[in-house]
Amino acid sequence: MNKFFKRCIFCMIFFPVIVKFAPPGAWGGESLNDAIIIDVRTVQEFNAGHINGAINIPYDIIAEKIGEVTTDKDKKIIVYCRSGRRSEVAKNILEKMGYRNVENGGSLGDMKKMFPGR
């Protein structure tokens, strides 16, 4: 077997193991665990249940309140709501304000899948 095929086989066998056991952020960028998680639902919805560690800023006041959380325009921010609609509005607002690393996490259920145990 030539060197190329041996290397391909090696990579196919060991690369998934390396990825699985790599520390968060090892492949560049921020770990999701380092992200700021913002619940953009109402205070009442937030109090009824939310992702542990999430900050509640309703989407309709996010432009006024985000500066209290971060002014770092490159910080990873994940926004979520009940269905993903309000979080998309919040994401668009933050991006218009110059935040470059904002993700719509979708619904609370989606976030629980992304962050099991939180």
C-alpha positions in Angstrom: 0.0 0.0 0.0 1.4 3.4 -0.9 2.0 6.2 1.7 -1.1 8.2 0.6 -3.5 5.4 1.3 -1.9 4.6 4.6 -2.2 8.2 5.7 -5.9 8.2 4.5 -6.7 5.1 6.5 -4.8 6.5 9.6 -6.8 9.8 9.4 -10.1 7.9 9.0 -9.4 5.8 12.0 -7.9 8.4 14.4 -9.4 11.8 13.4 -12.8 11.1 15.0 -11.1 10.0 18.2 -9.0 13.3 18.2 -12.1 15.4 17.6 -14.1 13.6 20.3 -11.4 14.2 23.0 -10.2 17.6 22.0 -10.8 20.4 24.6 -13.5 22.9 23.8 -12.3 25.6 21.4 -9.3 23.4 20.2 -10.4 23.7 16.6 -10.5 27.5 16.6 -13.1 30.0 17.6 -14.9 30.1 21.0 -16.4 27.1 22.7 -20.2 27.2 22.9 -19.6 27.0 26.7 -17.9 30.4 26.5 -20.8 32.0 24.6 -23.2 34.5 26.2 -26.6 32.9 26.1 -29.5 35.4 26.0 -33.1 34.4 26.5 -35.1 37.0 24.6 -38.6 35.9 25.9 -40.6 37.9 28.4 -39.6 37.9 32.1 -42.6 35.7 32.9 -41.6 33.1 30.3 -38.0 33.2 31.5 -39.1 32.6 35.1 -41.2 29.6 34.0 -38.0 27.9 32.8 -34.8 28.7 31.0 -31.3 27.4 30.2 -29.1 27.6 33.2 -26.7 30.5 32.9 -28.9 32.3 30.4 -29.4 36.1 30.7 -32.9 37.4 30.2 -33.2 40.4 27.9 -36.5 40.6 26.1 -36.0 41.0 22.3 -37.8 44.4 22.2 -35.3 46.0 24.6 -32.1 44.1 23.6 -30.6 47.1 21.8 -30.8 49.2 25.0 -29.5 46.4 27.3 -26.8 44.5 25.4 -24.2 47.0 26.5 -24.7 46.0 30.1 -23.8 42.4 29.1 -21.0 42.9 26.6 -19.5 45.6 24.3 -17.2 43.1 22.6 -18.6 42.9 19.1 -16.7 39.6 18.4 -18.0 37.8 21.5 -20.1 34.7 20.7 -23.7 35.4 21.5 -26.5 32.9 21.3 -30.1 34.1 21.5 -33.2 31.9 21.9 -36.9 32.2 22.6 -40.0 30.0 22.4 -40.0 29.3 18.7 -37.0 31.1 17.1 -38.9 34.0 15.7 -38.1 36.6 18.4 -34.6 35.3 18.6 -34.2 35.9 14.9 -35.4 39.5 15.4 -32.9 39.9 18.3 -30.1 38.5 16.2 -30.8 40.9 13.4 -30.9 43.9 15.8 -27.5 42.9 17.3 -26.0 42.4 13.9 -27.2 45.8 12.8 -25.5 47.2 16.0 -22.2 45.6 14.8 -22.1 42.4 16.7 -20.4 39.9 14.4 -20.8 36.6 16.2 -24.5 36.2 16.9 -26.3 32.9 16.5 -30.1 32.2 16.6 -30.3 29.2 19.0 -34.0 28.7 18.1 -36.3 27.5 20.8 -35.8 26.6 24.4 -36.1 23.0 23.3 -33.4 23.4 20.7 -31.2 25.0 23.3 -31.7 22.1 25.7 -30.5 19.7 23.0 -27.5 21.9 22.3 -26.7 22.3 26.0 -27.8 19.1 27.7 -27.9 19.4 31.5 -28.2 23.1 31.5 
